[in-house]
Amino acid sequence: MPCLVNSRLWGKLMANERNPLIRMIAMPADTNPAGDIFGGWLMAHMDLAGSTVAVSRARMRVVTVSVEAMSFLLPVTVGDEVSFYGDLVTAGRTSMKVHVEAWRRRREDDQEFKVTEATFTFVAIGPDRRPHPLPEA
Ligand SMILES: CC(C)(COP(=O)(O)OP(=O)(O)OC[C@H]1O[C@@H](n2cnc3c(N)ncnc32)[C@H](O)[C@@H]1OP(=O)(O)O)[C@@H](O)C(=O)NCCC(=O)NCCS
């Protein structure tokens, strides 16, 4: 039987069986001047989604200290459903790295495509607003 999709495309088509941390519909107000969805909108939601994972691990307030390897793979257009997924990658003394992905789905069909990914570092913050050690996992 012929292979209908190459492995790179398959990675983009692979169904996401995880529950998203956030799911949004991209709206006209979220566009850049060219009419596609503004990268900053995606980054803001990825930051929020990643912080959900970090707060869940830290059990306290966190701040974003860095974003690495942000890649915009495909555009998002108005009306797309965008789902944000995240996983804790590593935890240090006070910091946590969370890998976050955004996936797009046209609401008329079932295929999801990965549109953006990045690794966010969050730092747990105590009442003194300084880095605070993470509790035992
Ligand atoms: C986050 C912040 C409190 C860290 O202060 P700091 O004096 O650098 O603290 P430390 O040197 O003790 O570092 C704390 C942790 O952050 C990590 N860290 C600091 N800067 C980092 C960077 N640029 N990238 C990745 N990790 C970093 C350190 O490695 C350390 O991790 P560990 O405890 O797991 O070993 C300070 O940089 C800050 O307030 N930044 C502004 C955050 C903010 O406003 N974010 C946007 C809105 S949420």
The ligand as an SDF file (V2000), in Angstrom:
LIG
                    3D

 48 50  0  0  0  0  0  0  0  0999 V2000
   13.0770   35.5400   37.8840 C   0  0  0  0  0  0  0  0  0  0  0  0
   13.9860   36.4080   38.7630 C   0  0  0  0  0  0  0  0  0  0  0  0
   13.3020   36.6180   40.1310 C   0  0  0  0  0  0  0  0  0  0  0  0
   15.2830   35.6240   38.9590 C   0  0  0  0  0  0  0  0  0  0  0  0
   16.1230   36.4140   39.7120 O   0  0  0  0  0  0  0  0  0  0  0  0
   17.6780   36.0240   39.8190 P   0  0  0  0  0  0  0  0  0  0  0  0
   18.3090   37.0230   40.7360 O   0  0  0  0  0  0  0  0  0  0  0  0
   18.2620   35.8070   38.4680 O   0  0  0  0  0  0  0  0  0  0  0  0
   17.6010   34.6430   40.5970 O   0  0  0  0  0  0  0  0  0  0  0  0
   18.6600   33.4900   40.6590 P   0  0  0  0  0  0  0  0  0  0  0  0
   19.9920   33.8760   40.0740 O   0  0  0  0  0  0  0  0  0  0  0  0
   18.6270   32.9840   42.0870 O   0  0  0  0  0  0  0  0  0  0  0  0
   18.0470   32.3690   39.6950 O   0  0  0  0  0  0  0  0  0  0  0  0
   16.8630   31.6870   40.0640 C   0  0  0  0  0  0  0  0  0  0  0  0
   16.6560   30.5510   39.0860 C   0  0  0  0  0  0  0  0  0  0  0  0
   16.3540   31.0850   37.8000 O   0  0  0  0  0  0  0  0  0  0  0  0
   17.2280   30.5540   36.8260 C   0  0  0  0  0  0  0  0  0  0  0  0
   17.4530   31.5910   35.8390 N   0  0  0  0  0  0  0  0  0  0  0  0
   17.7660   32.8920   36.0470 C   0  0  0  0  0  0  0  0  0  0  0  0
   17.8540   33.5550   34.8770 N   0  0  0  0  0  0  0  0  0  0  0  0
   17.5860   32.6360   33.9100 C   0  0  0  0  0  0  0  0  0  0  0  0
   17.5220   32.7090   32.4890 C   0  0  0  0  0  0  0  0  0  0  0  0
   17.7430   33.8340   31.8040 N   0  0  0  0  0  0  0  0  0  0  0  0
   17.2010   31.5810   31.8140 N   0  0  0  0  0  0  0  0  0  0  0  0
   16.9590   30.4180   32.4570 C   0  0  0  0  0  0  0  0  0  0  0  0
   16.9930   30.2930   33.8170 N   0  0  0  0  0  0  0  0  0  0  0  0
   17.3250   31.3980   34.5170 C   0  0  0  0  0  0  0  0  0  0  0  0
   18.5120   30.2100   37.6100 C   0  0  0  0  0  0  0  0  0  0  0  0
   19.2720   29.2320   36.9120 O   0  0  0  0  0  0  0  0  0  0  0  0
   17.9150   29.6720   38.8860 C   0  0  0  0  0  0  0  0  0  0  0  0
   17.4510   28.3270   38.6930 O   0  0  0  0  0  0  0  0  0  0  0  0
   17.5890   27.2000   39.8580 P   0  0  0  0  0  0  0  0  0  0  0  0
   17.2090   27.8160   41.1690 O   0  0  0  0  0  0  0  0  0  0  0  0
   16.6170   26.1320   39.4560 O   0  0  0  0  0  0  0  0  0  0  0  0
   19.0040   26.7390   39.8410 O   0  0  0  0  0  0  0  0  0  0  0  0
   14.3000   37.7930   38.1310 C   0  0  0  0  0  0  0  0  0  0  0  0
   15.1190   37.5900   37.0000 O   0  0  0  0  0  0  0  0  0  0  0  0
   13.0300   38.5130   37.6910 C   0  0  0  0  0  0  0  0  0  0  0  0
   12.2650   39.0180   38.5220 O   0  0  0  0  0  0  0  0  0  0  0  0
   12.7860   38.6010   36.3720 N   0  0  0  0  0  0  0  0  0  0  0  0
   11.5900   39.2490   35.8480 C   0  0  0  0  0  0  0  0  0  0  0  0
   10.4600   38.2130   35.6760 C   0  0  0  0  0  0  0  0  0  0  0  0
    9.2760   38.8280   34.9590 C   0  0  0  0  0  0  0  0  0  0  0  0
    8.9120   39.9600   35.2090 O   0  0  0  0  0  0  0  0  0  0  0  0
    8.6980   38.0420   34.0100 N   0  0  0  0  0  0  0  0  0  0  0  0
    7.6770   38.5280   33.1390 C   0  0  0  0  0  0  0  0  0  0  0  0
    6.3060   38.5070   33.7550 C   0  0  0  0  0  0  0  0  0  0  0  0
    5.8550   36.9500   34.5030 S   0  0  0  0  0  0  0  0  0  0  0  0
  1  2  1  0
  2  3  1  0
  2  4  1  0
  2 36  1  0
  4  5  1  0
  5  6  1  0
  6  7  2  0
  6  8  1  0
  6  9  1  0
  9 10  1  0
 10 11  2  0
 10 12  1  0
 10 13  1  0
 13 14  1  0
 14 15  1  0
 15 16  1  0
 15 30  1  0
 16 17  1  0
 17 18  1  0
 17 28  1  0
 18 19  1  0
 18 27  1  0
 19 20  2  0
 20 21  1  0
 21 22  1  0
 21 27  2  0
 22 23  1  0
 22 24  2  0
 24 25  1  0
 25 26  2  0
 26 27  1  0
 28 29  1  0
 28 30  1  0
 30 31  1  0
 31 32  1  0
 32 33  2  0
 32 34  1  0
 32 35  1  0
 36 37  1  0
 36 38  1  0
 38 39  2  0
 38 40  1  0
 40 41  1  0
 41 42  1  0
 42 43  1  0
 43 44  2  0
 43 45  1  0
 45 46  1  0
 46 47  1  0
 47 48  1  0
M  END
$$$$
